Amino acid sequence: MADINQTVEFPTSEEDCIECDIIIEDGAFDGFEGKTINITENSGSQGDVQAGIEFIYHMREHIVDVTVATAYLLVVYAIYMWIKKKLS
């Protein structure tokens, strides 16, 4: 894991930063003091096969949802085919 900690110092006036494109006004970052952002790299990520197995394993919890969605798809397709037949 790699932790990244970085402190950024902003110029206090326009004279301090002649080459700056963006000038940050005083008070623009009020309320952000004391906040820490930790970015960690997860090198032990799961492989595609393991993710696929877990997906199939967890699909049994959603079998009703999949069944309703499949039935809806078939009904809509049947209506489409019926309309297409009537118009031909």
N, C-alpha and C positions, 0 to 999 in steps of 0.2 A: 504494500500500500504506500502511496505517495501522498503526503499532506503538503498543501501549498498554503503558506502564510505570507502575505505581502502587505506592506504598508505603503500608502501612496500619499505623498506630500503635494498639496495644491499651492500654487503661488498665491500670495495674499493680495497682490495688486497687479494692474496691467503693466506697470514698470518692471516687475519681477519676471514677466514672461513676455518678451517682445515677439517671439516667434509663435506664440499660441494662436490657434485658430478659434478656440472656444474659450470664452471667459466665463467662469463660474462665479455667480454672485454670492455675496455673504448670505448665509442662512439657507442656501439651497439644499444642504445636506443635514439640516437640523433634524434630530431624532434618529440619526443613523449611528451616533457615537456608541461605542461599546458593543456593536454587533460584530459577530465573527462568522465568517463563511468558511467552512471546511469542505474541501473537495478531495474525495478519496477515490483511488483507482481500485476497482475490484478485479484483481487478476484471476480469481477463482470462479469465473462465470461458468454457467452450465453450457454444455454443448447442445447442438441442434437435436440430437437424438433424445437426450434427456428431456429437453423442453417439449418435444413432440409426445413423449410418453406421459409427461405430467399433464399436457393438454388433453389427451385422450382420457386419462384417469379422472380429470376434473369434469369432463363433459357429462359424465353420468349424473352429476348434480343438476344439469340443465337439459335433460332428455325431454321434459315437457315443453320447454321453450323451442327446442329444435323440431319437435313433432308439430307444434302449432305453426311454426314458420314454414315448414315443408308443406303442410296441408294448405296454408294460405297461398304459397307459390303455385301449387298444382291447381287450385281453384282459379286463380287469376289467369294462369296459362290456358285452362279450359275455356274460360270466358273469352279470352283473346282468340282462340281457335274458332269458337262458335261465331263470334262477330265476323271474323275473316271469311268463314264459310258462307254466312248470310249475305255478305257484300259481294261475293264472287258470282 
